[in-house]
Amino acid sequence: MTGHTESTLVICGHGMVSQRLLEALCRERVRPFARIIVFNGEASAAYNRIQLSGLLAGETDEAALTLQQDKWFRDNGIEVCTGEPVVSINRENKTVTTTTGRVQRYTHLVLATGSRPAKPGLPGQDLPGVMTFRDLDDARTLIDAARKHRRAVVIGGGFLGLEAAEGLRQRGMAVTLLHRSSHLLNRQLDEIGGQLLQQHMEERGVSVRTAVAPKALLGRSMVRAVQLDDETLISTDLVLFATGITPSAELARSASLECDRGILVDGQLRTSDPAISALGECCQLGDITFGLVEPGYQQAEVLAGVLSGNTPDAKYRPVDTPTRLKISGVPIFSCGQISPDGETESVVWQDHEQSHYCRLLIRNQRLTGAVLLGDTRDGPWYSQRILQQDDISRYRDFIAFGKNYCEAAA
């Protein structure tokens, strides 16, 4: 047992959000803890997960994913234990136990355990050749598989599935993308936007099927086919699930912390135990869980201020975070409401030659939503209008042409 009496912060998990918390704590004028120890289940310190799709596509290398060099951790007195996840928490004694049997005391504990890929529970999903795409090891496995095999089926038409499909295509595989909804990126794009994106991906060589669902994965020693709900069979050498995420809350549940889908926290990221905080994809505030990195970054800044005492009353409040993506070279931006209802007006602008698309949703002379494909430069300005709920009546006729036209008209 490590018997330090000095104040010790222990962090379970070392992803992008955990790293942002460390950097925010190191910026504080007064260091709130004498020791900071990070237990990381992965073999590598925090890296840029957002760039895993670029790694899969061969557009970047592993070295470019590193967020901080080892020297940064040494200079800031932070001990990172890679490949050594925490397996249990003793709240009464304020200790954690890791896979190596190490028992570490903590003054305060932060759970940043992230999430795991969700699988739909299909027959055959445990066959060899069925994969997910969540971490660096997954990317390495997919790159190796692409060298050996020629056909892949990607299940899920969200941004992770689209990026994986494009990456495997660039690795030379024949890729079929399956999506249950009627159009791609249905949480970020309206129907027209999704159809335009599908057209672009098909032009690049990805076969896309929407409004279909897999019924079973078939094979004996390896996955060999996907059976759809209409009984169609698609032959394949590899199946990749990109069907969402589930908060990794098992460690918290085993310690009897209050959990729902994720670890329940308040606005200061405190769990039901005031000596334990949680943030990022593993936590849940009210009914909201988090699948993007930006809310986690905001949570990390709030928690650093609370733990340091610099801003002890700071609270995290969820906001509508704009989606900024680039899929197969196509910039995408969406914010707020994405589909019209009976109370909204739609302003639609499309440049077929340049493959640019814009849909703006307006209610009572206020902008409520924006969907942009191809040209997203005015996305942040639209997002600001949605957030501030400005009256746009002075430049309503120019709203589709962006910031410069609207400011000139006003």
C-alpha positions as CSV (number, residue, x, y, z in Angstrom):
1,M,0.0,0.0,0.0
2,T,1.1,3.5,-0.8
3,G,0.7,5.3,2.5
4,H,1.1,8.9,1.6
5,T,-0.6,11.4,3.9
6,E,-0.2,14.2,1.4
7,S,-3.1,15.3,-0.8
8,T,-3.4,13.0,-3.8
9,L,-5.6,13.2,-6.8
10,V,-6.2,9.9,-8.6
11,I,-7.6,9.9,-12.1
12,C,-9.1,6.7,-13.6
13,G,-8.7,6.9,-17.4
14,H,-6.4,8.9,-19.6
15,G,-8.3,10.1,-22.7
16,M,-8.6,13.5,-24.3
17,V,-10.9,14.9,-21.5
18,S,-8.7,13.5,-18.7
19,Q,-5.7,15.2,-20.4
20,R,-7.5,18.5,-20.7
21,L,-8.3,18.3,-16.9
22,L,-4.6,17.7,-16.2
23,E,-3.6,20.7,-18.3
24,A,-6.2,22.9,-16.7
25,L,-5.0,21.9,-13.2
26,C,-1.4,22.7,-14.2
27,R,-2.4,26.2,-15.3
28,E,-3.8,27.0,-11.8
29,R,-1.8,29.4,-9.7
30,V,-1.8,27.1,-6.7
31,R,-1.5,23.3,-7.2
32,P,-4.4,21.8,-5.3
33,F,-2.8,18.4,-4.9
34,A,0.8,17.4,-3.9
35,R,0.5,14.3,-6.1
36,I,-1.4,13.5,-9.2
37,I,-1.6,9.8,-10.3
38,V,-3.3,8.7,-13.5
39,F,-4.2,5.0,-14.1
40,N,-4.8,4.3,-17.7
41,G,-6.3,1.1,-19.1
42,E,-4.6,1.7,-22.5
43,A,-1.0,1.0,-23.3
44,S,-0.4,4.6,-24.5
45,A,-0.8,7.9,-22.7
46,A,-3.6,10.2,-23.9
47,Y,-3.8,10.7,-27.7
48,N,-6.0,12.5,-30.2
49,R,-8.9,10.0,-30.8
50,I,-10.4,12.4,-33.3
51,Q,-7.5,11.7,-35.6
52,L,-7.9,7.9,-35.5
53,S,-9.9,8.1,-38.7
54,G,-7.0,9.9,-40.4
55,L,-4.6,7.1,-39.1
56,L,-6.9,4.5,-40.6
57,A,-7.0,6.3,-43.9
58,G,-3.2,6.6,-44.0
59,E,-3.3,10.4,-43.8
60,T,-1.4,10.6,-40.5
61,D,0.8,8.5,-38.3
62,E,0.7,7.5,-34.6
63,A,3.3,10.0,-33.5
64,A,1.1,12.8,-34.7
65,L,-1.7,11.7,-32.3
66,T,0.3,12.3,-29.2
67,L,-1.1,15.1,-27.0
68,Q,1.9,15.6,-24.7
69,Q,5.4,14.2,-24.5
70,D,6.7,12.2,-21.5
71,K,8.7,15.3,-20.5
72,W,5.5,17.3,-19.9
73,F,4.3,14.8,-17.4
74,R,7.6,14.7,-15.6
75,D,8.0,18.5,-15.5
76,N,4.5,18.8,-14.0
77,G,5.0,16.0,-11.5
78,I,2.3,13.8,-12.9
79,E,2.6,10.0,-12.7
80,V,0.9,8.2,-15.5
81,C,0.5,4.4,-15.1
82,T,-0.3,3.0,-18.6
83,G,-1.8,-0.4,-19.0
84,E,-2.9,-0.4,-15.4
85,P,-6.6,0.3,-15.1
86,V,-8.4,0.6,-11.7
87,V,-10.6,-2.5,-11.0
88,S,-12.2,-1.5,-7.7
89,I,-12.8,1.5,-5.4
90,N,-13.0,1.3,-1.6
91,R,-14.9,4.5,-0.8
92,E,-14.6,4.0,3.0
93,N,-10.8,3.8,3.0
94,K,-10.5,6.1,0.0
95,T,-8.4,3.7,-2.0
96,V,-8.4,2.2,-5.5
97,T,-7.0,-1.1,-6.5
98,T,-5.5,-1.7,-10.0
99,T,-5.0,-4.8,-12.1
100,T,-1.5,-5.2,-10.8
101,G,-2.8,-5.4,-7.2
102,R,-1.5,-1.9,-6.3
103,V,-3.6,-0.1,-3.7
104,Q,-3.5,3.6,-3.9
105,R,-4.9,6.1,-1.5
106,Y,-6.7,9.2,-2.8
107,T,-7.8,12.5,-1.4
108,H,-10.0,13.0,-4.4
109,L,-10.9,10.6,-7.2
110,V,-11.9,11.5,-10.7
111,L,-13.5,8.9,-13.0
112,A,-12.8,9.5,-16.6
113,T,-13.4,6.0,-17.9
114,G,-15.0,7.1,-21.2
115,S,-17.3,4.8,-23.1
116,R,-17.3,1.5,-25.0
117,P,-18.7,0.7,-28.4
118,A,-22.4,-0.4,-28.3
119,K,-23.3,-3.6,-30.2
120,P,-26.9,-4.4,-31.1
121,G,-26.8,-8.0,-29.9
122,L,-27.0,-9.7,-33.2
123,P,-26.4,-13.5,-33.7
124,G,-22.9,-14.0,-34.8
125,Q,-21.5,-10.7,-33.6
126,D,-18.7,-12.5,-31.6
127,L,-17.3,-14.2,-34.7
128,P,-13.7,-13.4,-35.6
129,G,-13.6,-10.6,-38.1
130,V,-16.3,-8.6,-36.3
131,M,-14.7,-5.4,-35.0
132,T,-15.3,-1.9,-33.5
133,F,-13.4,1.3,-34.0
134,R,-12.9,3.2,-30.7
135,D,-9.2,3.3,-29.8
136,L,-5.7,3.0,-31.1
137,D,-5.6,-0.8,-30.8
138,D,-8.8,-0.9,-32.9
139,A,-7.2,1.3,-35.6
140,R,-4.1,-1.0,-35.7
141,T,-6.3,-4.1,-36.0
142,L,-8.3,-2.6,-38.9
143,I,-5.2,-1.5,-40.7
144,D,-3.8,-5.0,-40.5
145,A,-7.1,-6.5,-41.6
146,A,-7.3,-4.2,-44.6
147,R,-3.9,-5.6,-45.7
148,K,-5.3,-9.2,-45.7
149,H,-8.9,-8.8,-46.8
150,R,-10.8,-7.1,-49.6
151,R,-14.4,-6.6,-48.5
152,A,-15.8,-4.8,-45.5
153,V,-19.3,-4.0,-44.2
154,V,-19.7,-1.0,-41.9
155,I,-22.8,-1.0,-39.8
156,G,-23.9,2.5,-38.7
157,G,-24.2,5.8,-40.7
158,G,-23.1,8.2,-38.0
159,F,-19.9,10.2,-38.3
160,L,-17.7,7.3,-36.9
161,G,-19.2,4.8,-39.3
162,L,-18.7,7.2,-42.2
163,E,-15.1,7.9,-41.3
164,A,-14.4,4.2,-40.9
165,A,-15.9,3.4,-44.2
166,E,-13.9,6.1,-46.0
167,G,-10.7,5.0,-44.2
168,L,-11.1,1.4,-45.2
169,R,-11.9,2.5,-48.8
170,Q,-8.7,4.4,-48.9
171,R,-6.9,1.3,-47.7
172,G,-8.2,-0.4,-50.9
173,M,-11.2,-2.3,-49.5
174,A,-14.6,-2.6,-51.2
175,V,-16.9,-1.1,-48.5
176,T,-20.6,-1.4,-48.0
177,L,-22.2,1.0,-45.4
178,L,-25.5,0.0,-43.8
179,H,-27.6,2.5,-41.9
180,R,-31.0,1.9,-40.2
181,S,-32.3,5.5,-40.7
182,S,-33.6,6.8,-44.0
183,H,-30.5,9.1,-44.5
184,L,-26.9,9.4,-43.3
185,L,-26.0,11.4,-40.2
186,N,-29.6,11.6,-39.3
187,R,-28.8,13.3,-36.0
188,Q,-26.8,16.1,-37.6
189,L,-28.3,16.5,-41.1
190,D,-31.7,16.9,-42.6
191,E,-32.9,14.4,-45.3
192,I,-31.6,16.4,-48.3
193,G,-28.2,16.9,-46.6
194,G,-28.0,13.2,-45.8
195,Q,-28.8,12.3,-49.4
196,L,-26.2,14.7,-50.8
197,L,-23.6,13.2,-48.5
198,Q,-24.6,9.7,-49.6
199,Q,-24.3,10.7,-53.2
200,H,-20.8,12.0,-52.6
201,M,-19.7,8.8,-50.8
202,E,-21.1,6.6,-53.6
203,E,-19.2,8.7,-56.1
204,R,-16.0,7.9,-54.1
205,G,-16.7,4.2,-54.3
206,V,-18.5,3.4,-51.0
207,S,-21.8,1.4,-51.5
208,V,-24.4,2.9,-49.2
209,R,-27.7,1.2,-48.2
210,T,-30.1,3.2,-45.9
211,A,-33.3,2.1,-44.2
212,V,-32.0,-1.4,-43.7
213,A,-30.9,-3.2,-40.6
214,P,-28.7,-6.3,-40.1
215,K,-30.5,-9.4,-38.8
216,A,-27.5,-11.7,-38.3
217,L,-23.8,-12.2,-39.0
218,L,-23.0,-15.5,-40.7
219,G,-19.9,-17.7,-40.7
220,R,-18.1,-20.4,-38.8
221,S,-14.5,-19.8,-38.1
222,M,-14.8,-16.2,-39.5
223,V,-17.6,-13.8,-40.4
224,R,-18.5,-14.4,-44.0
225,A,-21.8,-12.5,-44.6
226,V,-24.3,-10.1,-43.2
227,Q,-28.0,-11.1,-43.4
228,L,-30.3,-8.0,-43.6
229,D,-33.8,-7.8,-42.3
230,D,-35.1,-8.2,-45.9
231,E,-33.2,-11.5,-46.0
232,T,-30.5,-10.1,-48.4
233,L,-27.1,-11.5,-47.9
234,I,-23.9,-9.4,-48.3
235,S,-20.7,-11.3,-48.5
236,T,-17.8,-9.8,-46.6
237,D,-14.4,-10.5,-44.9
238,L,-14.9,-8.0,-42.1
239,V,-17.7,-6.3,-40.2
240,L,-17.3,-3.1,-38.3
241,F,-19.8,-1.9,-35.8
242,A,-20.2,1.8,-35.5
243,T,-23.6,1.8,-33.8
244,G,-23.0,4.2,-30.9
245,I,-21.4,4.1,-27.5
246,T,-22.3,3.1,-23.9
247,P,-20.9,5.0,-20.9
248,S,-18.3,2.9,-19.0
249,A,-19.9,3.1,-15.6
250,E,-19.2,-0.4,-14.3
251,L,-16.4,0.7,-11.9
252,A,-18.7,3.3,-10.4
253,R,-21.6,0.8,-10.1
254,S,-19.4,-1.7,-8.3
255,A,-18.6,1.1,-5.8
256,S,-22.3,1.7,-5.3
257,L,-22.2,5.2,-6.8
258,E,-25.5,6.4,-8.2
259,C,-25.7,5.6,-11.9
260,D,-28.3,5.6,-14.6
261,R,-27.0,5.1,-18.2
262,G,-23.9,6.9,-17.0
263,I,-22.4,8.0,-13.7
264,L,-24.8,10.6,-12.2
265,V,-23.1,13.9,-11.5
266,D,-24.2,17.4,-10.5
267,G,-23.2,20.7,-12.2
268,Q,-19.8,20.6,-10.4
269,L,-19.3,17.1,-11.7
270,R,-19.6,15.6,-8.2
271,T,-21.0,12.0,-8.0
272,S,-23.1,10.8,-5.1
273,D,-19.8,10.6,-3.1
274,P,-18.4,14.2,-2.7
275,A,-14.8,12.8,-2.8
276,I,-15.4,11.4,-6.3
277,S,-16.0,13.3,-9.5
278,A,-16.8,12.0,-13.0
279,L,-16.6,13.7,-16.4
280,G,-16.7,13.0,-20.1
281,E,-18.5,10.2,-21.8
282,C,-18.8,8.1,-18.6
283,C,-20.9,10.7,-16.8
284,Q,-24.6,11.8,-16.9
285,L,-26.0,15.1,-15.9
286,G,-29.8,15.0,-15.5
287,D,-30.9,13.0,-18.6
288,I,-27.9,14.0,-20.7
289,T,-25.0,11.8,-21.6
290,F,-22.1,13.1,-23.7
291,G,-20.7,11.6,-26.9
292,L,-18.5,14.5,-28.2
293,V,-15.2,15.8,-26.9
294,E,-16.2,19.5,-26.6
295,P,-18.6,19.1,-23.6
296,G,-15.9,17.0,-21.9
297,Y,-13.4,19.8,-22.4
298,Q,-15.9,22.3,-20.9
299,Q,-16.4,19.9,-17.9
300,A,-12.7,19.6,-17.4
301,E,-12.3,23.4,-17.1
302,V,-15.1,23.6,-14.6
303,L,-13.8,20.7,-12.5
304,A,-10.3,22.1,-12.5
305,G,-11.6,25.4,-11.1
306,V,-13.7,23.6,-8.5
307,L,-10.8,21.3,-7.3
308,S,-8.3,24.1,-7.2
309,G,-10.6,26.4,-5.3
310,N,-10.0,29.1,-7.9
311,T,-13.7,29.1,-9.0
312,P,-15.3,26.9,-6.3
313,D,-18.9,27.8,-7.4
314,A,-18.4,27.1,-11.1
315,K,-21.0,24.9,-12.7
316,Y,-21.1,23.1,-16.0
317,R,-24.3,23.7,-18.0
318,P,-24.9,21.7,-21.1
319,V,-25.3,23.8,-24.3
320,D,-26.1,22.9,-27.8
321,T,-22.7,22.1,-29.2
322,P,-22.4,22.7,-32.9
323,T,-21.3,19.7,-35.0
324,R,-18.2,20.3,-37.2
325,L,-17.1,17.4,-39.3
326,K,-15.3,16.6,-42.5
327,I,-16.5,13.4,-44.1
328,S,-14.7,12.2,-47.3
329,G,-13.4,15.7,-47.8
330,V,-16.9,17.3,-47.4
331,P,-17.1,19.9,-44.6
332,I,-20.3,19.6,-42.5
333,F,-21.7,22.0,-39.9
334,S,-25.0,21.7,-38.0
335,C,-26.4,23.4,-35.0
336,G,-29.8,23.5,-33.3
337,Q,-32.9,22.2,-34.9
338,I,-32.1,20.2,-38.1
339,S,-35.5,19.4,-39.5
340,P,-38.5,21.7,-40.0
341,D,-41.7,21.4,-38.0
342,G,-45.1,23.0,-38.1
343,E,-43.8,26.2,-36.5
344,T,-40.7,26.8,-38.5
345,E,-39.9,28.3,-41.9
346,S,-37.1,26.9,-44.0
347,V,-34.6,28.9,-46.0
348,V,-32.8,26.6,-48.4
349,W,-29.9,27.5,-50.7
350,Q,-28.1,25.1,-52.9
351,D,-25.2,25.4,-55.4
352,H,-25.4,22.1,-57.4
353,E,-22.2,22.9,-59.3
354,Q,-20.1,23.3,-56.2
355,S,-22.1,20.8,-54.1
356,H,-22.9,23.4,-51.5
357,Y,-26.1,23.1,-49.4
358,C,-27.6,25.3,-46.7
359,R,-30.8,24.9,-44.8
360,L,-31.8,27.5,-42.1
361,L,-34.7,27.1,-39.8
362,I,-36.5,30.2,-38.5
363,R,-39.2,30.6,-35.9
364,N,-40.7,34.1,-35.0
365,Q,-37.8,35.9,-36.8
366,R,-35.2,33.9,-34.8
367,L,-32.8,31.4,-36.2
368,T,-33.4,27.9,-34.6
369,G,-31.2,25.7,-36.7
370,A,-28.6,25.5,-39.4
371,V,-27.4,22.7,-41.7
372,L,-24.4,23.3,-44.0
373,L,-22.6,21.1,-46.4
374,G,-19.6,22.0,-48.6
375,D,-19.2,25.6,-47.4
376,T,-19.3,25.9,-43.7
377,R,-17.4,29.2,-43.1
378,D,-20.5,30.9,-41.8
379,G,-21.4,28.1,-39.4
380,P,-20.0,29.8,-36.2
381,W,-21.9,33.0,-37.1
382,Y,-25.2,31.0,-37.5
383,S,-24.5,29.2,-34.2
384,Q,-24.1,32.5,-32.4
385,R,-27.4,33.7,-33.8
386,I,-29.1,30.5,-32.6
387,L,-27.5,30.9,-29.2
388,Q,-28.3,34.5,-28.7
389,Q,-31.8,34.3,-30.4
390,D,-31.3,37.6,-32.2
391,D,-34.1,39.2,-34.2
392,I,-33.1,38.6,-37.8
393,S,-35.9,40.5,-39.5
394,R,-33.5,43.3,-40.7
395,Y,-31.5,40.9,-42.8
396,R,-34.0,38.0,-43.1
397,D,-33.9,38.1,-47.0
398,F,-30.0,37.7,-47.0
399,I,-29.7,35.1,-44.2
400,A,-28.7,32.2,-46.5
401,F,-25.8,34.2,-47.9
402,G,-24.0,34.5,-44.6
403,K,-22.5,36.9,-42.2
404,N,-21.0,39.5,-44.6
405,Y,-24.3,40.0,-46.6
406,C,-26.4,40.2,-43.4
407,E,-24.1,42.7,-41.7
408,A,-24.1,44.8,-44.8
409,A,-27.9,44.7,-45.0
410,A,-28.3,45.5,-41.3
